[in-house]
Amino acid sequence: MNHVVIPLNAFDRLEVLKKGQAAFIPLIANSGAFGVEIRRELIQGGIISLPRLKMN
């Protein structure tokens, strides 16, 4: 999977909102995907800067 990017809205919306998007990153990384697409509509609590997301 050289260039597959998994959008986080591919997962159950309520589960992503409950666990947070960062909880799905190890699963996606272990699948061999190239990257993750963070979804603005799945961010709770307002706007989060990209550097802050990167740290999670």
MOPAC internal coordinates of N, CA, C and O (Angstrom, degrees):
PM7 1SCF
backbone

  N    0.0000 0     0.00 0     0.00 0    0    0    0
  C    1.4493 1     0.00 0     0.00 0    1    0    0
  C    1.5261 1   109.16 1     0.00 0    2    1    0
  O    1.2310 1   120.43 1  -110.50 1    3    2    1
  N    1.2830 1   116.79 1    69.50 1    3    2    1
  C    1.4622 1   121.32 1  -174.73 1    5    3    2
  C    1.5165 1   114.72 1   -62.75 1    6    5    3
  O    1.2310 1   119.60 1   140.07 1    7    6    5
  N    1.3299 1   118.37 1   -39.93 1    7    6    5
  C    1.4559 1   119.89 1  -173.24 1    9    7    6
  C    1.5217 1   112.68 1  -130.12 1   10    9    7
  O    1.2310 1   120.05 1  -151.43 1   11   10    9
  N    1.3044 1   117.51 1    28.57 1   11   10    9
  C    1.4622 1   121.27 1   178.94 1   13   11   10
  C    1.5240 1   109.32 1   -85.57 1   14   13   11
  O    1.2310 1   121.01 1   -54.28 1   15   14   13
  N    1.3210 1   115.68 1   125.72 1   15   14   13
  C    1.4562 1   122.54 1   176.02 1   17   15   14
  C    1.5231 1   107.06 1  -115.12 1   18   17   15
  O    1.2310 1   120.59 1   -53.84 1   19   18   17
  N    1.3240 1   116.48 1   126.16 1   19   18   17
  C    1.4600 1   121.57 1  -177.32 1   21   19   18
  C    1.5276 1   109.25 1   -97.05 1   22   21   19
  O    1.2310 1   119.91 1   -61.17 1   23   22   21
  N    1.3352 1   117.78 1   118.83 1   23   22   21
  C    1.4629 1   119.22 1   174.67 1   25   23   22
  C    1.5277 1   109.14 1   -78.47 1   26   25   23
  O    1.2310 1   120.74 1   -39.26 1   27   26   25
  N    1.3066 1   116.20 1   140.74 1   27   26   25
  C    1.4566 1   119.29 1  -177.03 1   29   27   26
  C    1.5238 1   113.36 1   -70.73 1   30   29   27
  O    1.2310 1   120.09 1   169.28 1   31   30   29
  N    1.3250 1   117.44 1   -10.72 1   31   30   29
  C    1.4639 1   118.10 1   173.81 1   33   31   30
  C    1.5252 1   111.20 1   -82.82 1   34   33   31
  O    1.2310 1   119.89 1  -174.92 1   35   34   33
  N    1.3327 1   117.82 1     5.08 1   35   34   33
  C    1.4579 1   121.56 1   172.51 1   37   35   34
  C    1.5329 1   110.74 1   -76.47 1   38   37   35
  O    1.2310 1   120.91 1   163.33 1   39   38   37
  N    1.3200 1   115.87 1   -16.67 1   39   38   37
  C    1.4626 1   121.83 1   179.16 1   41   39   38
  C    1.5294 1   109.36 1   -96.53 1   42   41   39
  O    1.2310 1   120.81 1   -13.14 1   43   42   41
  N    1.3115 1   116.05 1   166.86 1   43   42   41
  C    1.4582 1   121.40 1   178.53 1   45   43   42
  C    1.5254 1   110.25 1   -57.83 1   46   45   43
  O    1.2310 1   120.62 1   -56.24 1   47   46   45
  N    1.3283 1   116.42 1   123.76 1   47   46   45
  C    1.4655 1   122.23 1  -174.72 1   49   47   46
  C    1.5267 1   112.68 1   -56.73 1   50   49   47
  O    1.2310 1   120.57 1   133.73 1   51   50   49
  N    1.3257 1   116.51 1   -46.27 1   51   50   49
  C    1.4686 1   119.79 1  -177.78 1   53   51   50
  C    1.5228 1   111.54 1   -65.76 1   54   53   51
  O    1.2310 1   120.51 1   143.74 1   55   54   53
  N    1.3226 1   116.63 1   -36.26 1   55   54   53
  C    1.4659 1   119.87 1   178.77 1   57   55   54
  C    1.5331 1   110.87 1   -67.88 1   58   57   55
  O    1.2310 1   120.47 1   139.91 1   59   58   57
  N    1.3358 1   116.70 1   -40.09 1   59   58   57
  C    1.4705 1   120.37 1   178.27 1   61   59   58
  C    1.5269 1   109.92 1   -65.99 1   62   61   59
  O    1.2310 1   120.12 1   138.50 1   63   62   61
  N    1.3283 1   117.38 1   -41.50 1   63   62   61
  C    1.4564 1   120.42 1   178.72 1   65   63   62
  C    1.5275 1   111.21 1   -65.10 1   66   65   63
  O    1.2310 1   120.58 1   144.03 1   67   66   65
  N    1.3200 1   116.49 1   -35.97 1   67   66   65
  C    1.4692 1   121.00 1  -178.93 1   69   67   66
  C    1.5319 1   111.10 1   -71.98 1   70   69   67
  O    1.2310 1   120.28 1   132.41 1   71   70   69
  N    1.3247 1   117.07 1   -47.59 1   71   70   69
  C    1.4678 1   121.83 1  -174.20 1   73   71   70
  C    1.5276 1   113.07 1   -88.57 1   74   73   71
  O    1.2310 1   120.52 1   155.55 1   75   74   73
  N    1.3278 1   116.62 1   -24.45 1   75   74   73
  C    1.4581 1   120.85 1  -174.41 1   77   75   74
  C    1.5179 1   110.65 1    91.34 1   78   77   75
  O    1.2310 1   121.13 1   -29.98 1   79   78   77
  N    1.3085 1   115.45 1   150.02 1   79   78   77
  C    1.4612 1   120.28 1  -176.50 1   81   79   78
  C    1.5286 1   112.70 1   -64.23 1   82   81   79
  O    1.2310 1   120.53 1   145.95 1   83   82   81
  N    1.3148 1   116.59 1   -34.05 1   83   82   81
  C    1.4684 1   120.40 1  -178.32 1   85   83   82
  C    1.5218 1   112.03 1   -61.64 1   86   85   83
  O    1.2310 1   119.96 1   152.51 1   87   86   85
  N    1.3242 1   117.68 1   -27.49 1   87   86   85
  C    1.4649 1   120.97 1  -179.32 1   89   87   86
  C    1.5298 1   111.95 1   -65.40 1   90   89   87
  O    1.2310 1   119.84 1   158.54 1   91   90   89
  N    1.3207 1   117.90 1   -21.46 1   91   90   89
  C    1.4598 1   121.54 1  -176.92 1   93   91   90
  C    1.5226 1   113.06 1   -94.06 1   94   93   91
  O    1.2310 1   120.44 1   168.71 1   95   94   93
  N    1.3167 1   116.76 1   -11.29 1   95   94   93
  C    1.4606 1   119.75 1  -177.16 1   97   95   94
  C    1.5276 1   112.61 1   -63.32 1   98   97   95
  O    1.2310 1   118.26 1   135.76 1   99   98   97
  N    1.3437 1   120.93 1   -44.24 1   99   98   97
  C    1.4762 1   118.92 1   177.35 1  101   99   98
  C    1.5315 1   112.66 1   -60.44 1  102  101   99
  O    1.2310 1   120.04 1   141.15 1  103  102  101
  N    1.3148 1   117.53 1   -38.85 1  103  102  101
  C    1.4635 1   121.31 1   178.40 1  105  103  102
  C    1.5305 1   110.26 1   -61.08 1  106  105  103
  O    1.2310 1   120.98 1   134.49 1  107  106  105
  N    1.3137 1   115.74 1   -45.51 1  107  106  105
  C    1.4636 1   120.49 1   179.88 1  109  107  106
  C    1.5266 1   110.50 1   -66.83 1  110  109  107
  O    1.2310 1   120.09 1   137.27 1  111  110  109
  N    1.3266 1   117.43 1   -42.73 1  111  110  109
  C    1.4698 1   120.97 1   178.88 1  113  111  110
  C    1.5220 1   111.06 1   -61.68 1  114  113  111
  O    1.2310 1   120.50 1   137.71 1  115  114  113
  N    1.3236 1   116.64 1   -42.29 1  115  114  113
  C    1.4684 1   120.67 1  -179.87 1  117  115  114
  C    1.5201 1   112.88 1   -69.24 1  118  117  115
  O    1.2310 1   120.11 1   161.21 1  119  118  117
  N    1.3302 1   117.39 1   -18.79 1  119  118  117
  C    1.4594 1   120.45 1   178.86 1  121  119  118
  C    1.5181 1   111.74 1   -77.65 1  122  121  119
  O    1.2310 1   120.62 1   166.84 1  123  122  121
  N    1.3386 1   116.42 1   -13.16 1  123  122  121
  C    1.4552 1   120.90 1  -179.26 1  125  123  122
  C    1.5153 1   113.43 1    92.52 1  126  125  123
  O    1.2310 1   120.08 1  -172.67 1  127  126  125
  N    1.3131 1   117.46 1     7.33 1  127  126  125
  C    1.4619 1   120.64 1   179.11 1  129  127  126
  C    1.5227 1   110.66 1   -65.96 1  130  129  127
  O    1.2310 1   120.89 1   -24.16 1  131  130  129
  N    1.3004 1   115.90 1   155.84 1  131  130  129
  C    1.4662 1   123.06 1  -178.95 1  133  131  130
  C    1.5191 1   111.87 1   -75.55 1  134  133  131
  O    1.2310 1   120.49 1   146.40 1  135  134  133
  N    1.3332 1   116.67 1   -33.60 1  135  134  133
  C    1.4591 1   118.96 1  -176.79 1  137  135  134
  C    1.5121 1   113.01 1  -167.83 1  138  137  135
  O    1.2310 1   121.88 1     1.35 1  139  138  137
  N    1.3268 1   114.01 1  -178.65 1  139  138  137
  C    1.4588 1   123.14 1  -177.21 1  141  139  138
  C    1.5221 1   108.24 1  -126.68 1  142  141  139
  O    1.2310 1   120.76 1   -41.60 1  143  142  141
  N    1.3210 1   116.15 1   138.40 1  143  142  141
  C    1.4594 1   120.44 1   173.98 1  145  143  142
  C    1.5245 1   108.51 1  -102.90 1  146  145  143
  O    1.2310 1   120.81 1   -70.52 1  147  146  145
  N    1.3327 1   116.05 1   109.48 1  147  146  145
  C    1.4604 1   121.89 1   176.92 1  149  147  146
  C    1.5165 1   107.61 1   -72.07 1  150  149  147
  O    1.2310 1   120.44 1   -44.33 1  151  150  149
  N    1.3436 1   116.76 1   135.67 1  151  150  149
  C    1.4594 1   121.36 1  -176.79 1  153  151  150
  C    1.5266 1   110.47 1  -108.52 1  154  153  151
  O    1.2310 1   121.07 1   -57.27 1  155  154  153
  N    1.3099 1   115.55 1   122.73 1  155  154  153
  C    1.4701 1   121.47 1  -179.01 1  157  155  154
  C    1.5259 1   111.65 1   -58.55 1  158  157  155
  O    1.2310 1   120.22 1   140.76 1  159  158  157
  N    1.3256 1   117.18 1   -39.24 1  159  158  157
  C    1.4648 1   120.07 1  -177.81 1  161  159  158
  C    1.5311 1   112.94 1   -68.36 1  162  161  159
  O    1.2310 1   120.41 1   168.74 1  163  162  161
  N    1.3189 1   116.83 1   -11.26 1  163  162  161
  C    1.4587 1   120.92 1   179.14 1  165  163  162
  C    1.5275 1   112.45 1  -104.69 1  166  165  163
  O    1.2310 1   120.12 1  -171.12 1  167  166  165
  N    1.3184 1   117.38 1     8.88 1  167  166  165
  C    1.4595 1   121.49 1   176.40 1  169  167  166
  C    1.5184 1   108.00 1   -92.41 1  170  169  167
  O    1.2310 1   120.84 1   -56.97 1  171  170  169
  N    1.3119 1   116.00 1   123.03 1  171  170  169
  C    1.4600 1   120.19 1   178.04 1  173  171  170
  C    1.5190 1   109.62 1   -95.60 1  174  173  171
  O    1.2310 1   121.07 1   -30.76 1  175  174  173
  N    1.3059 1   115.56 1   149.24 1  175  174  173
  C    1.4555 1   120.02 1   175.08 1  177  175  174
  C    1.5095 1   114.81 1    83.22 1  178  177  175
  O    1.2310 1   119.92 1  -156.88 1  179  178  177
  N    1.3087 1   117.76 1    23.12 1  179  178  177
  C    1.4506 1   119.32 1   174.59 1  181  179  178
  C    1.5121 1   113.32 1    96.89 1  182  181  179
  O    1.2310 1   121.53 1    19.30 1  183  182  181
  N    1.3070 1   114.67 1  -160.70 1  183  182  181
  C    1.4636 1   121.68 1  -175.06 1  185  183  182
  C    1.5280 1   110.15 1   -83.54 1  186  185  183
  O    1.2310 1   121.00 1   -43.99 1  187  186  185
  N    1.3192 1   115.69 1   136.01 1  187  186  185
  C    1.4624 1   121.85 1   176.10 1  189  187  186
  C    1.5252 1   106.81 1  -120.01 1  190  189  187
  O    1.2310 1   120.27 1   -46.69 1  191  190  189
  N    1.3186 1   117.09 1   133.31 1  191  190  189
  C    1.4605 1   121.04 1  -179.20 1  193  191  190
  C    1.5276 1   110.53 1   -70.28 1  194  193  191
  O    1.2310 1   121.01 1   -27.38 1  195  194  193
  N    1.3172 1   115.68 1   152.62 1  195  194  193
  C    1.4604 1   119.88 1   179.51 1  197  195  194
  C    1.5246 1   113.02 1   -60.82 1  198  197  195
  O    1.2310 1   118.80 1   138.52 1  199  198  197
  N    1.3502 1   119.90 1   -41.48 1  199  198  197
  C    1.4647 1   118.34 1   176.76 1  201  199  198
  C    1.5297 1   112.58 1   -59.32 1  202  201  199
  O    1.2310 1   120.30 1   143.62 1  203  202  201
  N    1.3104 1   117.03 1   -36.38 1  203  202  201
  C    1.4679 1   119.92 1   178.25 1  205  203  202
  C    1.5280 1   111.08 1   -67.45 1  206  205  203
  O    1.2310 1   120.11 1   139.88 1  207  206  205
  N    1.3300 1   117.39 1   -40.12 1  207  206  205
  C    1.4617 1   120.31 1   176.50 1  209  207  206
  C    1.5220 1   110.91 1   -62.77 1  210  209  207
  O    1.2310 1   120.82 1   140.23 1  211  210  209
  N    1.3148 1   116.04 1   -39.77 1  211  210  209
  C    1.4632 1   120.53 1  -179.34 1  213  211  210
  C    1.5037 1   111.63 1   -61.89 1  214  213  211
  O    1.2310 1   120.14 1   147.68 1  215  214  213
  N    1.3207 1   117.33 1   -32.32 1  215  214  213
  C    1.4678 1   121.97 1  -178.51 1  217  215  214
  C    1.5135 1   112.05 1   -74.53 1  218  217  215
  O    1.2310 1   119.62 1   159.59 1  219  218  217
  N    1.3104 1   118.34 1   -20.41 1  219  218  217
  C    1.4773 1   120.84 1  -177.20 1  221  219  218
  C    1.4807 1   111.52 1   -75.83 1  222  221  219
  O    1.2310 1   120.10 1   180.00 1  223  222  221

